[in-house]
Amino acid sequence: MSDQARMTVPAGAPTIGFDIGGTNLRAAVVTPAGEIIDSRAVLTPASDVEMIDAIVNLVEALRADHPTVAAVGLAVAGFLDPECEVVRFAPHLPLLDFPLRAHLAERLDLPVRLEHDANSAAWGEYRFGAAQGAGTWVLFAVGTGIGAALMIDGTIFRGAYGTAPEFGHLQVAAGGRACSCGKTGCLERYASGTALVETAQELAAGGVGDGGKLRAALLTDPAAVGGPDIVAAARSGDPLGLATLDSFASWLGLGLSMVADVLDPELVVLAGGVSADSDLYLDRARGTMADSIVGAGHRPLARLVTADLGPQAGMIGVADLARY
């Protein structure tokens, strides 16, 4: 049965969607058409008890102005159990093997839905954004790391234990950069916002961008240079900035080719903060993907597009999922 088949709340009622990140706790009232009509945000609390209280307080504040709210959904940046009841582990949240859904359902007396943040964003794009009508497709949320989701015929694919898919931890460089997951050479260590800085540092050390402002800045005070600075440098034509984005595009395209070889999707949607600058790398990534897949030149290539809903995709998606 697809997720769309399990309607449990009034069809016309608004719902609340939360984006629970390591820094901010954001909540929005969302209509059945996927439109945000109100929102609130607070800093992410430091304990599970404070987290529950903060969520309840935000819901109560929003319901005061929108009394017909009928359900609450929470997009969580962490691992959930297959039934989406328990937050098993969230590296930037005070939640460990914590039955978040049950606690909130009891406090709020409303239907509550938990979902992984990438799955929530994917559902938002599927219902209201760039993936409408897609059958087999994947979402790459490229930001600090790489979040990912896979949908097949309107259903979110979770794997046997609820953690699929971890595209960001495909090993693309044997013996490469160390990753926080414990492996080396993971895709997100080469094709993420964080990876931009390390790539620029390596290229600068090798002499790339000699005479340019970005290389001079990296050699003078490397800690002061972040991903946005590298993107800005690339936009200005700085040779090191351009080389860094070129490397990013090549690694991303290689990772996408691996996904295409395994899943043969019809569509790949790029989301996350880095997707806002896709004009700097998307064509190169598409070309690398096309050249690297098995049977290159003799099979259809997945469409590669950017997301429509921006940073609100997770809240919109999980608010819609809360209806089911």
Sequence and secondary structure as in RCSB ss.txt:
>XXXX:A:sequence
MSDQARMTVPAGAPTIGFDIGGTNLRAAVVTPAGEIIDSRAVLTPASDVEMIDAIVNLVEALRADHPTVAAVGLA
VAGFLDPECEVVRFAPHLPLLDFPLRAHLAERLDLPVRLEHDANSAAWGEYRFGAAQGAGTWVLFAVGTGIGAAL
MIDGTIFRGAYGTAPEFGHLQVAAGGRACSCGKTGCLERYASGTALVETAQELAAGGVGDGGKLRAALLTDPAAV
GGPDIVAAARSGDPLGLATLDSFASWLGLGLSMVADVLDPELVVLAGGVSADSDLYLDRARGTMADSIVGAGHRP
LARLVTADLGPQAGMIGVADLARY
>XXXX:A:secstr
  GGG   S TT  EEEEEE SSEEEEEEE TTS EEEEEEEE  SSHHHHHHHHHHHHHHHHHH TT   EEEE
ESSEE TTS  EEE TTSS EEE HHHHHHHHH S EEEEEHHHHHHHHHHHHSTTTT SEEEEEEESSSEEEEE
EETTEE   SSS    GGG B STT SB TTS BSBGGGTSSHHHHHHHHHHHHHTTTTTTSHHHHHHHH GGG 
 HHHHHHHHHTT HHHHHHHHHHHHHHHHHHHHHHHHH  SEEEEESGGGGGGGGTHHHHHHHHHHHSTTTTSS 
  EEEE SSGGGHHHHHHHHHTT 
